[in-house]
Amino acid sequence: MKTALIIAGIIALVLAVLGLFLPLLPTTPFLLLASACFARGSDRLHRWLLGHGVFGAYLRSYEEGKGIPLRAKIVAISLLWASMSVSIAMVGHVALRLLLGVIGLAVTVYLWKFVPTRLPAPVR
C-alpha cells in the first residue's frame, strides 16, 4: 500500500509542477494530494516536500491549519474558472458541461468556506 501511495504522490507532484506552466492544469489540488500521499506513504518524501523551497511554506501553512493567503484563494478560484470555462466550451456533451460546472462549484465552495484564510500579520 505504501508503494502505491508513493507512486500516486509522485504522479500528483509531477502534475502539480506541470500545472505551474499549463493554464488548464490546476497546481494546488495535485500538490495537496501529493502531500497527503507522501504523509501516509513515506515520511522522508513528506519531509522533503514540506521543506521544498517553492512548495514547502505553502504546504506547511495548510497542514498546520493556518490556511492559505486570501490572494492565493482568489488566484486559485479565478484560474479554476478560467480553465473550467475553456473546458466547458470545448466539450460538446451537455451532461459533461454540467458535470464540469458542478465540480468547479464544489471546488470553489470547498476553497472559500472550508480552507482557512491566512490573513497577513498586523503592521506595527
C-alpha positions in Angstrom: 0.0 0.0 0.0 2.8 2.4 0.8 4.3 1.9 -2.6 1.0 2.8 -4.3 0.8 5.9 -2.2 4.3 6.9 -3.1 3.7 6.4 -6.8 0.4 8.3 -6.6 2.2 11.1 -4.7 4.9 11.3 -7.4 2.3 11.4 -10.2 0.4 14.1 -8.3 3.6 16.1 -7.8 4.5 15.9 -11.5 1.0 17.1 -12.4 1.3 19.9 -9.8 4.6 21.1 -11.4 3.1 20.8 -14.9 0.2 22.9 -13.6 2.7 25.8 -12.9 3.2 26.0 -16.6 0.0 24.8 -18.2 -3.0 27.0 -17.6 -5.6 24.3 -17.8 -4.0 22.1 -15.1 -4.5 23.1 -11.5 -1.5 23.1 -9.2 -2.9 23.3 -5.7 -5.2 20.2 -5.7 -2.3 18.0 -7.1 0.1 19.5 -4.6 -2.2 18.8 -1.7 -2.8 15.2 -3.0 1.0 14.6 -3.3 1.5 15.9 0.3 -1.3 13.6 1.6 0.0 10.6 -0.3 3.6 11.2 1.0 2.3 11.8 4.6 0.8 8.3 4.5 3.4 6.5 2.3 6.8 8.0 3.1 7.9 10.2 5.9 11.1 11.1 4.1 9.3 12.3 0.9 6.7 14.2 3.0 9.5 16.0 4.9 11.3 16.7 1.7 8.1 18.2 0.2 7.4 20.3 3.3 11.0 21.6 3.2 10.9 22.4 -0.5 11.9 25.9 -1.4 8.9 26.6 -3.7 6.1 24.5 -2.2 7.2 24.0 1.4 5.9 27.1 3.2 2.6 26.9 1.4 2.0 23.2 2.4 3.2 23.7 6.0 0.8 26.6 6.5 -2.0 24.5 5.0 -1.2 21.4 7.1 -0.9 23.3 10.3 -4.4 24.6 9.8 -3.3 28.2 9.2 -4.9 28.1 5.7 -3.8 29.9 2.6 -3.5 33.6 1.9 -6.6 35.4 0.5 -4.7 36.3 -2.6 -3.9 32.6 -3.2 -7.6 31.7 -2.8 -8.6 34.4 -5.3 -6.0 33.4 -7.8 -6.8 29.7 -7.4 -10.6 30.2 -7.9 -10.0 32.6 -10.8 -7.7 30.2 -12.6 -10.1 27.3 -11.8 -13.0 29.1 -13.5 -10.9 30.3 -16.4 -9.8 26.7 -17.1 -13.3 25.3 -16.4 -14.8 27.9 -18.9 -12.4 26.8 -21.6 -13.1 23.1 -20.9 -16.9 23.6 -20.8 -16.7 25.5 -24.1 -14.6 22.7 -25.7 -16.9 19.8 -24.5 -19.9 19.2 -26.7 -21.9 17.0 -24.5 -24.4 18.8 -22.1 -24.0 16.3 -19.3 -20.2 16.7 -19.3 -20.6 20.5 -19.2 -22.9 20.2 -16.2 -20.5 17.8 -14.5 -17.6 20.3 -15.0 -19.7 23.1 -13.7 -20.7 21.1 -10.6 -17.0 20.1 -10.0 -15.9 23.7 -10.4 -18.7 24.9 -8.0 -17.7 22.2 -5.4 -14.0 23.1 -5.5 -14.9 26.8 -5.2 -17.1 26.2 -2.2 -14.5 24.0 -0.6 -11.7 26.6 -1.1 -13.8 29.5 0.0 -15.7 28.0 3.0 -13.6 25.2 4.3 -10.0 26.1 3.8 -9.0 28.7 6.3 -7.8 32.1 5.0 -4.5 33.2 6.4 -4.6 36.9 7.0 -1.4 39.0 6.8 0.3 39.8 10.2 -0.8 43.2 11.5 1.6 46.1 10.8 3.1 47.6 13.9 
